Amino acid sequence: MQTKWTPLALGWEAARANALPALIIQAFMLALLPAYYTSDTAFSALSQFAELKRTHGVLFVIAASVAAGALIPELFLVLFFQRGRPSLRNLRNLAFTVPVWGFDGTLVDLFDAAEGHTSWLAAKICVDQFGYNPLFAAPFGVLTYEWKNSGISLQPIRDLFTWKHYRDKIIPTLFATWAVWIPLMAIIYSLPLALQFPLFGLALTFWVLLLTYMTNRFAGKIQADAPLALATAEVK
């Protein structure tokens, strides 16, 4: 299927298609902020998350990344796009997304550690969004989902280093990435450490919903503004 889109239009389309789960995620994010400052229980629980990350390091990062990038998006798929009816397709999806987001979370944590000496927020955002993302994160994210959508074909790997692929798929993904992550990173990195990781996890869940939609559109598996966008996100 030959489809014409613009980066901004595709990002907006993805957001609209996933509006309901996105609103739930945003509500959780907003609820965490006052709860952290007003509730002793919430403060204690969030502080324990920060302590778990400090004491367990990469193992906790992998577990949290798998939960945010694989398990919660799949739960949303079942609840909102499959009418609460799980199937073997969901297990096939998880067989793909669990290792992908576990690996991605590890890379992000290592990258953050490498940036740790940088105290200037704007510098961190610029390096992440205009260095790491265009050169690795966006191409890697699109490649892995295209690999799944093509039935584990080698064609996405052959296309990876062509300008047409970068122009038609990576650049739209980058526009959506910047729209989501630049404002969120500015907010998250300005908050206490205990709030940063859970908010980052919720933001990752939202991002996975958008990335899944966009890569399914690239593959021609769904039409524009499809109300059941994620229901086609399966491993063949």
KOLVODO-481660 format. One record per residue (C-alpha): residue number from 1; residue in one letter; y, x, z. Coordinates in nm, 4 decimals. Example, Ala and Ser with C-alpha at 12.3 -4.5 7.8 and 13.67 -1.06 7.14 Angstrom:
% residues 2
(1,"a",(-0.4500,1.2300,0.7800)) (2,"s",(-0.1060,1.3670,0.7140)) 
% end
This chain:
% residues 236
(1,"m",(0.0000,0.0000,0.0000)) (2,"q",(0.3328,0.1464,-0.1045)) (3,"t",(0.5987,0.0676,0.1543)) (4,"k",(0.9664,0.1535,0.1687)) (5,"w",(1.1327,0.1977,0.5024)) (6,"t",(1.4166,0.3807,0.6669)) (7,"p",(1.3718,0.5757,0.9903)) (8,"l",(1.5940,0.3459,1.1950)) (9,"a",(1.4447,0.0288,1.0461)) (10,"l",(1.0892,0.1375,1.1190)) (11,"g",(1.1733,0.2354,1.4777)) (12,"w",(1.3443,-0.0995,1.5361)) (13,"e",(1.0496,-0.2820,1.3780)) (14,"a",(0.8065,-0.1021,1.6091)) (15,"a",(1.0165,-0.1918,1.9131)) (16,"r",(1.0306,-0.5591,1.8122)) (17,"a",(0.6558,-0.5781,1.7506)) (18,"n",(0.5887,-0.4468,2.1028)) (19,"a",(0.8754,-0.6256,2.2756)) (20,"l",(0.6755,-0.8030,2.5481)) (21,"p",(0.4816,-0.5041,2.6861)) (22,"a",(0.7983,-0.2958,2.6479)) (23,"l",(0.9925,-0.5398,2.8656)) (24,"i",(0.7234,-0.5178,3.1348)) (25,"i",(0.7369,-0.1379,3.1302)) (26,"q",(1.1159,-0.1396,3.1487)) (27,"a",(1.1054,-0.3855,3.4393)) (28,"f",(0.8748,-0.1490,3.6313)) (29,"m",(1.1067,0.1420,3.5586)) (30,"l",(1.4096,-0.0502,3.6817)) (31,"a",(1.2247,-0.1712,3.9920)) (32,"l",(1.1271,0.1827,4.0932)) (33,"l",(1.4861,0.3009,4.1241)) (34,"p",(1.6112,0.0673,4.4005)) (35,"a",(1.2669,0.0658,4.5652)) (36,"y",(1.2756,0.4436,4.6075)) (37,"y",(1.6084,0.4273,4.7922)) (38,"t",(1.5574,0.1056,4.9891)) (39,"s",(1.1861,0.0860,5.0749)) (40,"d",(1.0145,0.3330,5.3069)) (41,"t",(0.6776,0.2340,5.1581)) (42,"a",(0.7920,0.2998,4.8017)) (43,"f",(0.9592,0.6245,4.9039)) (44,"s",(0.6409,0.7449,5.0727)) (45,"a",(0.4156,0.6455,4.7801)) (46,"l",(0.6366,0.8107,4.5186)) (47,"s",(0.6720,1.1219,4.7305)) (48,"q",(0.2935,1.1413,4.7500)) (49,"f",(0.2795,1.1373,4.3679)) (50,"a",(0.5108,1.4354,4.3598)) (51,"e",(0.2986,1.6123,4.6211)) (52,"l",(-0.0227,1.5412,4.4271)) (53,"k",(0.1309,1.6957,4.1177)) (54,"r",(0.2379,1.9999,4.3161)) (55,"t",(-0.0990,2.0525,4.4869)) (56,"h",(-0.3377,1.9623,4.2030)) (57,"g",(-0.1317,2.0942,3.9123)) (58,"v",(-0.2766,2.0514,3.5655)) (59,"l",(-0.5677,1.8321,3.6800)) (60,"f",(-0.3268,1.5706,3.8098)) (61,"v",(-0.1154,1.6029,3.4938)) (62,"i",(-0.4207,1.5396,3.2737)) (63,"a",(-0.5290,1.2372,3.4786)) (64,"a",(-0.1790,1.0891,3.4800)) (65,"s",(-0.1291,1.1539,3.1077)) (66,"v",(-0.4608,0.9859,3.0237)) (67,"a",(-0.3651,0.6850,3.2360)) (68,"a",(-0.0174,0.6527,3.0820)) (69,"g",(-0.1035,0.7467,2.7227)) (70,"a",(-0.4510,0.5972,2.6835)) (71,"l",(-0.5634,0.3549,2.9560)) (72,"i",(-0.2470,0.1500,3.0104)) (73,"p",(-0.1668,0.1088,2.6357)) (74,"e",(-0.5274,-0.0027,2.5782)) (75,"l",(-0.4934,-0.2512,2.8633)) (76,"f",(-0.1788,-0.3894,2.6983)) (77,"l",(-0.3706,-0.4155,2.3717)) (78,"v",(-0.6404,-0.6250,2.5375)) (79,"l",(-0.3994,-0.8440,2.7343)) (80,"f",(-0.1326,-0.9102,2.4713)) (81,"f",(-0.2996,-0.8616,2.1334)) (82,"q",(-0.6643,-0.9525,2.1977)) (83,"r",(-0.6013,-1.2490,2.4295)) (84,"g",(-0.7668,-1.0756,2.7226)) (85,"r",(-1.0962,-1.0181,2.5408)) (86,"p",(-1.2094,-0.6528,2.5440)) (87,"s",(-1.4457,-0.5277,2.2754)) (88,"l",(-1.6307,-0.2146,2.1654)) (89,"r",(-1.3243,-0.1323,1.9575)) (90,"n",(-1.1348,-0.0611,2.2780)) (91,"l",(-1.3989,0.1913,2.3857)) (92,"r",(-1.3740,0.3593,2.0442)) (93,"n",(-0.9976,0.3739,2.0831)) (94,"l",(-1.0334,0.5352,2.4260)) (95,"a",(-1.2823,0.7897,2.2915)) (96,"f",(-0.9944,0.9057,2.0718)) (97,"t",(-0.6871,0.8575,2.2916)) (98,"v",(-0.8233,1.0002,2.6190)) (99,"p",(-0.8705,1.3587,2.4901)) (100,"v",(-0.5573,1.3408,2.2721)) (101,"w",(-0.3220,1.2442,2.5539)) (102,"g",(-0.4980,1.4640,2.8084)) (103,"f",(-0.4370,1.7601,2.5775)) (104,"d",(-0.0811,1.6492,2.5003)) (105,"g",(0.0026,1.6083,2.8691)) (106,"t",(-0.1225,1.9592,2.9383)) (107,"l",(0.0983,2.1022,2.6628)) (108,"v",(0.4038,1.9140,2.7869)) (109,"d",(0.3454,2.0378,3.1418)) (110,"l",(0.3130,2.3982,3.0193)) (111,"f",(0.6276,2.3578,2.8097)) (112,"d",(0.8180,2.2165,3.1078)) (113,"a",(0.7000,2.5084,3.3196)) (114,"a",(0.8283,2.7509,3.0561)) (115,"e",(1.1642,2.5726,3.0666)) (116,"g",(1.1692,2.5731,3.4461)) (117,"h",(1.4201,2.8568,3.4739)) (118,"t",(1.6737,2.6578,3.2708)) (119,"s",(1.8982,2.4598,3.5039)) (120,"w",(2.1271,2.3151,3.2365)) (121,"l",(2.0044,1.9639,3.1477)) (122,"a",(2.1579,1.9605,2.7979)) (123,"a",(1.9796,2.2865,2.7112)) (124,"k",(1.6431,2.1449,2.8201)) (125,"i",(1.6926,1.8322,2.6105)) (126,"c",(1.8037,2.0276,2.3031)) (127,"v",(1.5105,2.2692,2.3171)) (128,"d",(1.2632,1.9864,2.3699)) (129,"q",(1.3989,1.7346,2.1197)) (130,"f",(1.5256,1.9642,1.8432)) (131,"g",(1.2739,2.2467,1.8762)) (132,"y",(0.9433,2.1395,2.0289)) (133,"n",(0.9425,1.7895,1.8771)) (134,"p",(1.0289,1.8656,1.5111)) (135,"l",(0.8063,2.1746,1.4988)) (136,"f",(0.5029,2.0503,1.6916)) (137,"a",(0.5048,1.7265,1.8925)) (138,"a",(0.5949,1.4809,1.6138)) (139,"p",(0.3671,1.6405,1.3476)) (140,"f",(0.0829,1.6611,1.6013)) (141,"g",(0.1231,1.2979,1.7113)) (142,"v",(0.1321,1.1641,1.3561)) (143,"l",(-0.1563,1.3880,1.2461)) (144,"t",(-0.3909,1.2795,1.5240)) (145,"y",(-0.3335,0.9073,1.4651)) (146,"e",(-0.3544,0.9474,1.0876)) (147,"w",(-0.6793,1.1354,1.1361)) (148,"k",(-0.8142,0.8391,1.3315)) (149,"n",(-0.6822,0.5816,1.0825)) (150,"s",(-0.8358,0.7692,0.7884)) (151,"g",(-1.1819,0.7626,0.9410)) (152,"i",(-1.1723,1.1297,1.0509)) (153,"s",(-1.0824,1.2457,0.7000)) (154,"l",(-0.9471,1.5914,0.6149)) (155,"q",(-0.6742,1.4435,0.3933)) (156,"p",(-0.4106,1.4171,0.6740)) (157,"i",(-0.4597,1.7871,0.7464)) (158,"r",(-0.4094,1.8727,0.3773)) (159,"d",(-0.0941,1.6582,0.3700)) (160,"l",(0.0444,1.8024,0.6926)) (161,"f",(0.2382,2.0921,0.5393)) (162,"t",(0.3932,1.9053,0.2468)) (163,"w",(0.7605,1.8083,0.2345)) (164,"k",(0.6744,1.4525,0.1229)) (165,"h",(0.4642,1.4003,0.4366)) (166,"y",(0.7370,1.5404,0.6622)) (167,"r",(1.0093,1.3337,0.4910)) (168,"d",(0.8182,1.0049,0.4817)) (169,"k",(0.6399,1.0164,0.8172)) (170,"i",(0.7613,1.2895,1.0499)) (171,"i",(1.1346,1.2226,1.0060)) (172,"p",(1.0995,0.8474,1.0842)) (173,"t",(0.8919,0.9422,1.3867)) (174,"l",(1.1589,1.1895,1.4979)) (175,"f",(1.4310,0.9234,1.4773)) (176,"a",(1.2243,0.6953,1.7004)) (177,"t",(1.1479,0.9889,1.9314)) (178,"w",(1.5138,1.0777,1.9732)) (179,"a",(1.6152,0.7150,2.0290)) (180,"v",(1.3572,0.6770,2.3080)) (181,"w",(1.3378,1.0191,2.4720)) (182,"i",(1.6905,1.1653,2.4665)) (183,"p",(1.8462,0.8960,2.6892)) (184,"l",(1.5318,0.8705,2.9020)) (185,"m",(1.5135,1.2470,2.9577)) (186,"a",(1.8798,1.2551,3.0564)) (187,"i",(1.8100,0.9871,3.3171)) (188,"i",(1.4703,1.1111,3.4377)) (189,"y",(1.5717,1.4770,3.4814)) (190,"s",(1.8757,1.3656,3.6808)) (191,"l",(1.6615,1.1837,3.9388)) (192,"p",(1.4732,1.3185,4.2426)) (193,"l",(1.1423,1.4860,4.1612)) (194,"a",(0.9432,1.2047,4.3227)) (195,"l",(1.0813,0.9612,4.0632)) (196,"q",(1.0568,1.1857,3.7590)) (197,"f",(0.6824,1.1830,3.7010)) (198,"p",(0.6121,0.8065,3.7401)) (199,"l",(0.9127,0.7220,3.5214)) (200,"f",(0.7975,0.9752,3.2634)) (201,"g",(0.4515,0.8128,3.2674)) (202,"l",(0.5954,0.4661,3.2033)) (203,"a",(0.8121,0.6052,2.9242)) (204,"l",(0.5028,0.7691,2.7712)) (205,"t",(0.3211,0.4349,2.7696)) (206,"f",(0.6112,0.2765,2.5814)) (207,"w",(0.6172,0.5687,2.3373)) (208,"v",(0.2426,0.5378,2.2654)) (209,"l",(0.2919,0.1713,2.1744)) (210,"l",(0.5635,0.2677,1.9252)) (211,"l",(0.3700,0.5623,1.7810)) (212,"t",(0.0572,0.3510,1.7348)) (213,"y",(0.2559,0.0876,1.5491)) (214,"m",(0.4341,0.3359,1.3230)) (215,"t",(0.1214,0.5290,1.2288)) (216,"n",(-0.0579,0.2029,1.1492)) (217,"r",(0.2327,0.1132,0.9220)) (218,"f",(0.2090,0.4537,0.7546)) (219,"a",(-0.1614,0.3869,0.6942)) (220,"g",(-0.0927,0.0409,0.5494)) (221,"k",(-0.3047,-0.1283,0.8164)) (222,"i",(-0.0342,-0.3767,0.9147)) (223,"q",(0.2533,-0.5554,0.7438)) (224,"a",(0.6167,-0.5385,0.8522)) (225,"d",(0.6881,-0.7081,1.1866)) (226,"a",(0.3214,-0.7909,1.2362)) (227,"p",(0.2920,-0.9893,1.5610)) (228,"l",(-0.0512,-0.8389,1.6361)) (229,"a",(0.0383,-0.4827,1.5436)) (230,"l",(-0.1823,-0.2989,1.7845)) (231,"a",(-0.4859,-0.5153,1.7214)) (232,"t",(-0.5586,-0.3066,1.4123)) (233,"a",(-0.5460,0.0233,1.6014)) (234,"e",(-0.9129,0.1113,1.5964)) (235,"v",(-1.1375,0.3992,1.5045)) (236,"k",(-1.3419,0.3229,1.1949)) 
% end
